Amino acid sequence: MKPSKPHEPDPRQHHHDLDPAADAADVSPLPKEGSLWSSVRFAIKMIEIRLRFVAILVAAGLIIGYWDTIGNYWDKWTRPAPSAAHLEADTEFYCPMHPSVVRATAEADGSTPKCPICGMPLSQRKRGEKVELPTGVVGRAQISPQRVQYAGIRTEEVRRRNLAAELRIVGFVDFDESRLSRIVLRTPAYVEKLLVNKSFTQVRQGEPLAELYSPDLYTIVQELLIAKESNAPDLVELGKRKLQLLGISPQDIEAAFQQTKASRRLVIRSPINGHLIRKEVVEGDYIEAGKMLFELADLSVVWVEGEVFEKDVGLLRPGQHVEVTVESYPGQTFRGTVALVHPHLETATRTLRVRFELENPRHQLRPGMYATVLLKTPLLETEPFKTRLAESIPPPAGDDAALAKWQRICPVTGAKLGSMGKPVRVEAQGQPLLLCCAGCKDAVAHDPEHYMQRLHTVGPDGVLAVPQDAVIDTGAEKIVYVERKPGMFDGVLVTLGPKAEGYYAVLDGLLPGDVVASAGAFLIDAETRLNPAVAANYFGAGGSPATSKPSGAPIEKQTEKPAGADPSKSVPALTDKQQANIDKLPPADRRLAIKQRTCPITGEPLGSMGVPIKIELQGRTVLLCCAGCRDEANQNPDKVLQKLDASIVPTVPAAPQSEGAQR
């Protein structure tokens, strides 16, 4: 038997002894010591205590790690809403230069808001009011990035290119008229013998062709020999002169003079190397004076005669080098030059004849062959580009009037100088530059080289060119859709030059650096013509005043997605509060914020947590929604930049197009 444990006092019993009321209330029996229930309850209590401790540690860690984010959200939630100035229910603010900028309310202090892009004060308009398009713009369309991606619309930046226009001309090989020779007898004679009795025989210069008997020639030769025997120099010279006038060669005259007896036959010789293309006599013929005996052609040089259309006449220049091919010798190229551009146009066919001259030493090119002529003309050597290149030198510094006349437009907005008041003068790369307004100064200061290049559509490196697929030709007009901002396209009237290498040379309407729709332009054109309502969405108009929202209501904007983003994930448009925070940034950072749209760390719209924070990552400027994202961005710069590149949409300064591009 196990020894019994000594009796220990029960604390609960002691408590009951002290408190008789507790004894009366505690009527439920207690589990015995060492029972199963006691052990389970103890284990549960221990687990609960430990879990509470772990939860407290996790909560403390999260608060410490996201303290800045929590503070930003606290500021956002507790920030008092600004008191908007009163506007009429059917009135809104908009930027005439950038119609996508629309505000429903004034600033908190009642002042007129400014455009976040150009910095100009916004103008007021009635909701639903038709806004006049800028000069040179015939239509506008706003297409969401998702629709741009689905429609296959691609954009391309227009720039100067060294283009050469190719012109293919079909012609035929012909004789060189300057290398034709005809043998015509100047005195009556009889053909006693033909030494070359077949047409198209190749002959050499001086080769005998025929022997003739002419009584007149025989008499003159006899007189020459008598004068020689009589030692009469004057009569000898007179006899030789008579033979020369009758077309006898000096070689035959000298041979007759050396004879002692006059020969009754006169030899006719070939004056050139070539082919006997015509033979008009046979043996025994009597030939009267003035009749042609033979016609010869030298084929060492031939002509190619072709015709070009009236629109291509400007590409022709005498002396220009050409390449000629014929079907008889595939893969072989013959080189020549432009010999003659005919001075008159064929009114029946509206074509102009052109003559090309080619060397033909092996006589491969034969008259009558069809030939294809390839002519390449650098556009810089044609008008009006040649003149514009000569006029691209700016006037002397100090004369703003001459500079404004030469420059004509603002390189930032493309607006005509003077359309926004007196032009603003700045210095860029050591040269004076005129701008339409003071809001363009920051853009020029940020990238002066880019905007100086936009002044010239013609330069030593080529002419401004636009892809041919970007041009919508309506017959009366030629339109190119320029992407002013992501998804926003302006239909701009352009004046085009010749087409070369898949591009059109631009005379007026575009500037270097403009981004145009190079693929799918016809879809945008159809959208503006078949669905005019897209223009209202573009301007932010909401219809008639009766259906407009109150001035305090936010303006509805389409949800946009950056190019290359997942179509299933949308990026909400900026609200007025977010836009107000972005407006507090400097102009250069403001444009970057509109271009970037979201924070690469949190994915939240910039401006949703106050003024965006600016940092530098690997030499690139990046905007964050708050200071709490700075550490994570610095720890993973490659990941942040990769995410930023996948979501960002490039833009160009939005502006109305002026009357024409500067030379």
PECOR-V623240 format. One record per backbone hydrogen bond with DSSP energy under -1.0 kcal/mol. NH is the residue of the N-H (numbers start at 1). CO is the residue of the C=O. E is the energy in kcal/mol with one decimal. If there is no record, write none. Layout:
nh->NH co->CO e->E
nh->NH co->CO e->E
//
This chain:
nh->14 co->10 e->-2.4
nh->15 co->11 e->-2.6
nh->16 co->12 e->-2.6
nh->17 co->13 e->-2.4
nh->18 co->14 e->-1.7
nh->19 co->15 e->-2.0
nh->23 co->19 e->-1.4
nh->24 co->20 e->-1.7
nh->25 co->21 e->-1.8
nh->26 co->22 e->-2.3
nh->27 co->25 e->-1.6
nh->35 co->32 e->-1.6
nh->39 co->35 e->-1.1
nh->40 co->36 e->-2.2
nh->41 co->37 e->-2.2
nh->42 co->38 e->-1.6
nh->43 co->39 e->-2.0
nh->44 co->40 e->-2.4
nh->45 co->41 e->-2.0
nh->46 co->42 e->-2.0
nh->47 co->43 e->-2.3
nh->48 co->44 e->-2.4
nh->49 co->45 e->-2.1
nh->50 co->46 e->-2.1
nh->51 co->47 e->-2.5
nh->52 co->48 e->-2.0
nh->53 co->49 e->-1.7
nh->54 co->50 e->-2.3
nh->55 co->51 e->-2.6
nh->56 co->52 e->-2.1
nh->57 co->53 e->-2.0
nh->58 co->54 e->-2.5
nh->59 co->55 e->-2.5
nh->60 co->56 e->-2.2
nh->61 co->57 e->-2.2
nh->62 co->58 e->-2.5
nh->63 co->59 e->-2.2
nh->64 co->60 e->-2.1
nh->65 co->61 e->-2.7
nh->66 co->62 e->-2.3
nh->70 co->66 e->-2.8
nh->71 co->67 e->-2.3
nh->72 co->68 e->-2.4
nh->73 co->69 e->-2.6
nh->74 co->70 e->-2.5
nh->75 co->71 e->-2.4
nh->76 co->72 e->-2.4
nh->77 co->73 e->-2.8
nh->78 co->74 e->-2.3
nh->79 co->75 e->-1.2
nh->91 co->88 e->-1.7
nh->92 co->125 e->-2.1
nh->93 co->103 e->-3.4
nh->94 co->123 e->-2.7
nh->95 co->101 e->-1.4
nh->101 co->98 e->-2.4
nh->103 co->93 e->-2.1
nh->107 co->111 e->-2.6
nh->110 co->107 e->-2.0
nh->115 co->120 e->-2.8
nh->119 co->115 e->-1.6
nh->122 co->113 e->-2.8
nh->123 co->94 e->-3.1
nh->125 co->92 e->-2.0
nh->127 co->90 e->-2.8
nh->129 co->126 e->-2.1
nh->137 co->134 e->-2.0
nh->138 co->491 e->-3.1
nh->141 co->489 e->-2.1
nh->143 co->487 e->-3.2
nh->148 co->144 e->-2.4
nh->149 co->145 e->-2.3
nh->150 co->146 e->-2.4
nh->151 co->147 e->-2.5
nh->153 co->148 e->-2.0
nh->154 co->519 e->-1.4
nh->156 co->516 e->-2.4
nh->158 co->514 e->-2.9
nh->161 co->463 e->-2.9
nh->163 co->161 e->-1.5
nh->165 co->377 e->-2.5
nh->167 co->375 e->-2.7
nh->169 co->373 e->-2.7
nh->171 co->371 e->-2.9
nh->172 co->305 e->-1.8
nh->173 co->369 e->-2.7
nh->174 co->303 e->-3.2
nh->179 co->176 e->-2.4
nh->180 co->177 e->-1.2
nh->181 co->296 e->-2.9
nh->183 co->294 e->-3.0
nh->185 co->291 e->-1.9
nh->189 co->287 e->-2.4
nh->190 co->213 e->-2.7
nh->191 co->285 e->-2.8
nh->192 co->211 e->-1.8
nh->193 co->211 e->-1.9
nh->195 co->209 e->-1.7
nh->196 co->209 e->-1.9
nh->200 co->276 e->-5.3
nh->203 co->274 e->-3.0
nh->206 co->270 e->-3.7
nh->207 co->204 e->-2.0
nh->209 co->268 e->-3.9
nh->210 co->268 e->-1.3
nh->211 co->193 e->-3.1
nh->212 co->266 e->-3.0
nh->213 co->190 e->-2.5
nh->218 co->214 e->-2.6
nh->219 co->215 e->-2.1
nh->220 co->216 e->-2.0
nh->221 co->217 e->-2.2
nh->222 co->218 e->-2.0
nh->223 co->219 e->-2.2
nh->224 co->220 e->-2.0
nh->225 co->221 e->-2.2
nh->226 co->222 e->-2.3
nh->227 co->223 e->-2.2
nh->228 co->224 e->-1.8
nh->229 co->225 e->-2.3
nh->230 co->226 e->-2.2
nh->231 co->228 e->-1.1
nh->232 co->227 e->-2.6
nh->236 co->232 e->-2.0
nh->237 co->233 e->-2.5
nh->238 co->234 e->-1.9
nh->239 co->235 e->-2.1
nh->240 co->236 e->-2.5
nh->241 co->237 e->-2.2
nh->242 co->238 e->-1.8
nh->243 co->239 e->-1.9
nh->244 co->240 e->-2.2
nh->245 co->241 e->-2.1
nh->246 co->242 e->-1.1
nh->247 co->244 e->-1.6
nh->248 co->243 e->-2.2
nh->253 co->249 e->-2.2
nh->254 co->250 e->-2.4
nh->255 co->251 e->-1.8
nh->256 co->252 e->-2.3
nh->257 co->253 e->-2.1
nh->258 co->254 e->-1.5
nh->266 co->212 e->-3.1
nh->268 co->210 e->-3.3
nh->270 co->207 e->-2.3
nh->274 co->203 e->-2.2
nh->275 co->297 e->-2.7
nh->276 co->201 e->-2.6
nh->277 co->275 e->-1.3
nh->277 co->295 e->-1.4
nh->278 co->295 e->-1.7
nh->280 co->293 e->-2.5
nh->284 co->191 e->-3.2
nh->285 co->282 e->-1.8
nh->287 co->189 e->-3.6
nh->290 co->185 e->-3.6
nh->291 co->288 e->-1.7
nh->293 co->183 e->-3.8
nh->294 co->183 e->-1.0
nh->295 co->278 e->-2.1
nh->296 co->181 e->-3.8
nh->297 co->275 e->-2.1
nh->298 co->179 e->-2.2
nh->302 co->358 e->-2.2
nh->303 co->174 e->-2.6
nh->304 co->356 e->-2.2
nh->305 co->172 e->-2.4
nh->306 co->354 e->-2.6
nh->308 co->352 e->-2.4
nh->310 co->350 e->-1.2
nh->312 co->309 e->-1.5
nh->313 co->310 e->-1.3
nh->315 co->312 e->-1.6
nh->316 co->313 e->-1.8
nh->319 co->338 e->-2.9
nh->320 co->317 e->-1.8
nh->322 co->336 e->-2.2
nh->323 co->374 e->-2.1
nh->324 co->334 e->-3.2
nh->325 co->372 e->-2.2
nh->332 co->329 e->-1.8
nh->334 co->324 e->-3.0
nh->336 co->322 e->-1.8
nh->337 co->357 e->-1.9
nh->338 co->320 e->-1.8
nh->339 co->355 e->-2.3
nh->340 co->355 e->-1.9
nh->342 co->353 e->-2.1
nh->346 co->351 e->-3.1
nh->350 co->346 e->-2.3
nh->352 co->308 e->-2.7
nh->354 co->306 e->-3.0
nh->355 co->340 e->-2.9
nh->356 co->304 e->-2.2
nh->357 co->337 e->-2.4
nh->358 co->302 e->-2.5
nh->360 co->300 e->-3.7
nh->363 co->360 e->-1.3
nh->368 co->173 e->-3.2
nh->369 co->366 e->-2.1
nh->371 co->171 e->-2.6
nh->372 co->325 e->-2.8
nh->373 co->169 e->-3.5
nh->374 co->323 e->-3.5
nh->375 co->167 e->-2.6
nh->377 co->165 e->-2.5
nh->379 co->163 e->-2.2
nh->381 co->378 e->-1.9
nh->382 co->379 e->-1.7
nh->386 co->382 e->-2.4
nh->388 co->384 e->-2.5
nh->389 co->385 e->-2.4
nh->390 co->386 e->-1.4
nh->391 co->387 e->-1.6
nh->392 co->389 e->-1.0
nh->399 co->396 e->-1.1
nh->403 co->399 e->-2.1
nh->404 co->400 e->-2.8
nh->405 co->401 e->-2.0
nh->406 co->402 e->-2.1
nh->407 co->403 e->-3.1
nh->408 co->404 e->-2.5
nh->409 co->407 e->-1.9
nh->410 co->415 e->-2.7
nh->414 co->410 e->-2.1
nh->417 co->408 e->-2.2
nh->419 co->416 e->-2.2
nh->424 co->435 e->-2.5
nh->426 co->433 e->-3.0
nh->428 co->431 e->-2.9
nh->431 co->428 e->-1.6
nh->433 co->426 e->-2.6
nh->435 co->424 e->-2.8
nh->440 co->437 e->-1.3
nh->441 co->438 e->-1.6
nh->444 co->440 e->-1.8
nh->445 co->441 e->-2.6
nh->446 co->442 e->-2.0
nh->447 co->443 e->-1.8
nh->451 co->447 e->-1.4
nh->452 co->448 e->-2.1
nh->453 co->449 e->-1.9
nh->454 co->450 e->-1.0
nh->455 co->452 e->-1.2
nh->456 co->453 e->-1.3
nh->457 co->662 e->-1.0
nh->459 co->462 e->-2.6
nh->462 co->459 e->-2.1
nh->463 co->161 e->-2.4
nh->464 co->457 e->-2.2
nh->465 co->159 e->-1.9
nh->466 co->504 e->-2.2
nh->468 co->502 e->-2.2
nh->470 co->467 e->-1.4
nh->471 co->468 e->-1.1
nh->472 co->479 e->-3.1
nh->474 co->477 e->-2.6
nh->479 co->472 e->-2.7
nh->480 co->492 e->-2.3
nh->482 co->490 e->-2.9
nh->483 co->515 e->-3.2
nh->484 co->482 e->-1.0
nh->484 co->488 e->-1.6
nh->488 co->485 e->-2.7
nh->489 co->141 e->-3.0
nh->490 co->482 e->-2.8
nh->491 co->139 e->-3.5
nh->492 co->480 e->-3.1
nh->493 co->136 e->-2.7
nh->494 co->478 e->-2.4
nh->495 co->508 e->-2.6
nh->497 co->505 e->-3.8
nh->500 co->503 e->-3.3
nh->503 co->500 e->-1.6
nh->504 co->466 e->-2.8
nh->505 co->498 e->-2.2
nh->506 co->464 e->-3.0
nh->507 co->495 e->-3.3
nh->508 co->495 e->-1.5
nh->513 co->158 e->-2.6
nh->514 co->511 e->-2.0
nh->516 co->156 e->-2.6
nh->517 co->481 e->-2.4
nh->518 co->154 e->-1.6
nh->519 co->154 e->-1.7
nh->524 co->520 e->-1.5
nh->525 co->521 e->-2.5
nh->526 co->522 e->-2.2
nh->527 co->523 e->-2.0
nh->528 co->524 e->-2.1
nh->529 co->525 e->-1.6
nh->530 co->526 e->-2.9
nh->531 co->527 e->-1.7
nh->534 co->531 e->-1.8
nh->535 co->532 e->-1.4
nh->537 co->533 e->-1.6
nh->538 co->534 e->-2.0
nh->539 co->535 e->-2.3
nh->540 co->536 e->-1.4
nh->541 co->536 e->-1.6
nh->547 co->544 e->-1.2
nh->553 co->550 e->-1.2
nh->560 co->571 e->-1.4
nh->565 co->562 e->-1.9
nh->569 co->566 e->-2.1
nh->571 co->560 e->-2.0
nh->579 co->575 e->-2.5
nh->580 co->576 e->-2.2
nh->581 co->577 e->-2.0
nh->582 co->578 e->-2.0
nh->583 co->579 e->-2.1
nh->585 co->582 e->-1.8
nh->590 co->586 e->-2.7
nh->591 co->587 e->-2.2
nh->592 co->588 e->-1.6
nh->593 co->589 e->-2.4
nh->594 co->590 e->-2.1
nh->595 co->591 e->-1.8
nh->596 co->592 e->-2.9
nh->597 co->593 e->-3.0
nh->598 co->596 e->-2.2
nh->599 co->604 e->-2.8
nh->603 co->599 e->-1.9
nh->606 co->597 e->-2.5
nh->608 co->605 e->-1.8
nh->613 co->624 e->-2.5
nh->615 co->622 e->-2.6
nh->617 co->620 e->-2.9
nh->620 co->617 e->-1.9
nh->622 co->615 e->-2.6
nh->624 co->613 e->-3.0
nh->629 co->626 e->-1.2
nh->630 co->627 e->-1.4
nh->633 co->629 e->-2.0
nh->634 co->630 e->-2.2
nh->635 co->631 e->-1.8
nh->636 co->632 e->-1.7
nh->640 co->636 e->-2.0
nh->641 co->637 e->-2.7
nh->642 co->638 e->-2.3
nh->643 co->639 e->-2.2
nh->644 co->640 e->-2.3
nh->645 co->641 e->-2.7
nh->646 co->642 e->-1.6
nh->648 co->644 e->-1.8
//
